[in-house]
Amino acid sequence: MDIFTSFDVSASALKAQRIRLNTISSNLANVETTSTPEGGPYKKKSVYFQTKPISFKEEMDSSIKGVEVTKIIEDSKEPRRIYDPSHPDAAEDGYVAMPNISVMKEMVDMMSATRAYEANTTVIKSAKRMALKALEIGR
């Protein structure tokens, strides 16, 4: 494994975590959205990752993998129902269908994604420092 492979692996993870953070941010921004263009309340989205080979050479080696987002899935759970007859989107029985999003769970997921992002930036910085030290040895 050369130094550029570590850059590629970490870069793929940074891209995946960025998508994960954007999805979590979207979930948090829409925690109170009761009406969407598709109809009904906002549906929570979840990101799924999968390992992927970095290049053909690494595919043959099969030990060096990166990460990629394979799919972003909308939650299929029933929305929460809250009694609020004064809400503009309330049904005839006075209940409002709210997104099934837990703010606490989303915040924990966001902290986890942030830590993973930071870890990968640290890997890139460390690899850069090692490459620079290796060049200094050659002088």
RATACOR-V374587 format. One record per pair of residues at least 24 apart in sequence whose ideal C-beta (glycine too) atoms are under 6 Angstrom apart, sorted by the first residue. I is the first residue (numbers start at 1). J is the second residue. If there is no record, write none. Layout:
[[I:J] [I:J]]
This chain:
[[1:64] [3:127] [3:131] [5:64] [6:127] [8:54] [9:66] [10:120] [10:123] [10:124] [12:66] [12:67] [13:67] [13:120] [14:120] [16:49] [16:67] [16:69] [17:113] [17:116] [17:117] [19:69] [20:47] [20:113] [21:113] [23:47] [24:106] [24:109] [24:110] [27:101] [27:106] [28:106] [31:99] [31:101] [34:89] [34:96] [35:89] [41:79] [41:97] [41:98] [41:99] [42:99] [43:74] [43:75] [44:75] [44:101] [45:72] [45:74] [46:73] [47:72]]
